[in-house]
Amino acid sequence: MIATVSDLEGKLTGAHRTWLDPGGFSEAHLGRAPIDTPRRAMGELLGHAVRFGCCHDVMAAGEGIETVLSQRSILPAMPALAALSAAHLSAIAFPDTLRRLYIARDNDPAGDAAIKTLIERTSAAGIAAMVLTPRLGDFNEDLRLLGADALRAILRVQIAAQDIERFMKLAT
């Protein structure tokens, strides 16, 4: 899987590559190829991201591509970005039009630190931050192991009421 990393203006700043297991998903490799480093990125990454949709006033941000795509399967109209790591998530650049940021966190210590820093940054910029917390380790695990209906229920109670109709996919 190859993804482009871009800045706020859409300029290509890097690339992220994930080698996938041709045999499909396995708990041992989480769908990634059984090699030493199945994920690699190159280029100028800090502050930039893999982007899904164009941000206006609301968007979601998460660490990994799989996590963001899983969240987006339930919130398909919500622009989102994958920062590629917890450290990069805490350093994402904010579009001038952004008013509310949903942070699709990972349930781990690195995710905790990224959330803390990102909430401080959004607050200083006058942007409302809302943390989306998965039931398991991340939203990709929630989708794979609990299913789309469970993920929909998990997210529905965590997003603002005005964003449910605007962004949420209500039927499968």
Order of alpha helices (4+ residues) and beta strands (2+ residues): beta-beta-beta-beta-beta-alpha-beta-alpha-beta-alpha-beta-alpha-alpha
